[in-house]
Amino acid sequence: MPVVDAVANDYQDSVEFVAIAWKSELDRARERAAELFTDNLSWGIGDQIFDLYGIPGQPASVIVVEGVIVDSWFGAIDADELRTRLDRAVSLGA
């Protein structure tokens, strides 16, 4: 998540980042979010989101443009790869 948080700075005007805590309690998730995220990321708890997007576990990422999944992956990626994927998604929404 630190990579996502850092990259989010470059996309503040074009991408909304949302992190979903899975199988957690609100207070515990809130404490961890304060450690991991700056104000660039929104977060919440929603186990159902994992079923909705067919995600079996974490870490996993999904990019949605205008309600359509345009990219997804399981596992961590580096900042350059994340930027490449986000740039592609932003160009689709332009």
N, C-alpha and C positions, 0 to 999 in steps of 0.2 A: 503493500500500500504506500510506502514512502515514495516510490517511483511515480505512482498515479498522482499523489498529492503534489509532487514537484512539477510534473508535466501540466497539471491542471492550471497552473499560473499562466501558461502560454495560450490557453484556450478559453479564458474567462468570458469572452464575448461571443463564443460560437458553440460551446459544448457545456452541457450540464452534467456534472459528475455526481452519482449517487452510489453510496456504499451501503450494502445491506448486511446486517449482522444476522448470523444463522445460529439457531439453537443457543440463544443467549438470554440473559435477563436484562432488563432495561438499565438498571444501575451499573451493572458490570460492563455493558456495551458502551454506556455513556463515558465511563472512566477510560476505557480503551480508546475510544474515538478521540478523546481529548489528547491522548498520547500520540496518536497516529496522524491526525488530520489538522490542517489549518482551516481557514474559512473558505477554502476553494472547493471543498467537498460537502455535500449534504449526506446524511446517513439516517438509517432507520433500522427497525427490526421487522422482518417480514418473511417468515419461513415459507409462506406460500409462493413468494417470488421465485424461489428455486425450482419448485414444481412447474410453475408457469413457463419458465425458460428451459426446462429440462436439464438443470444443473445438478449433478450428483454430489458435489462437495465444493470445498474452497481450496485454493483461490480459483475463481472463474470470472470471466469478464464477458459482457455482452454490449455491443454497440447498436443502438436503435436510432434510425433516422425516419422521422415522420411516421412512427408506429411500425416500422418494418425492421426486423433484425437484419443488419448488413454485415455483421462480423461477430464472431465469438471464439473464445479459446479457453482452455483449461490450463492453469499454471501461471507462473509469473513470466513476464517479458521485460526486456530492458527499455529504457527511455526512448531510444532511437526507434525501436520497433513499434512502441506505443504511438509515437508521433506519426509514423508512417501510416498506421491504421486509422488514426484520428483524422489525419489530413485527407485520406481517401473518403472517409465518412462525411467530413465537412463539405467536400466537393460535391457529394451526392445531394446534399441538402441546399446547395446554393441555387 
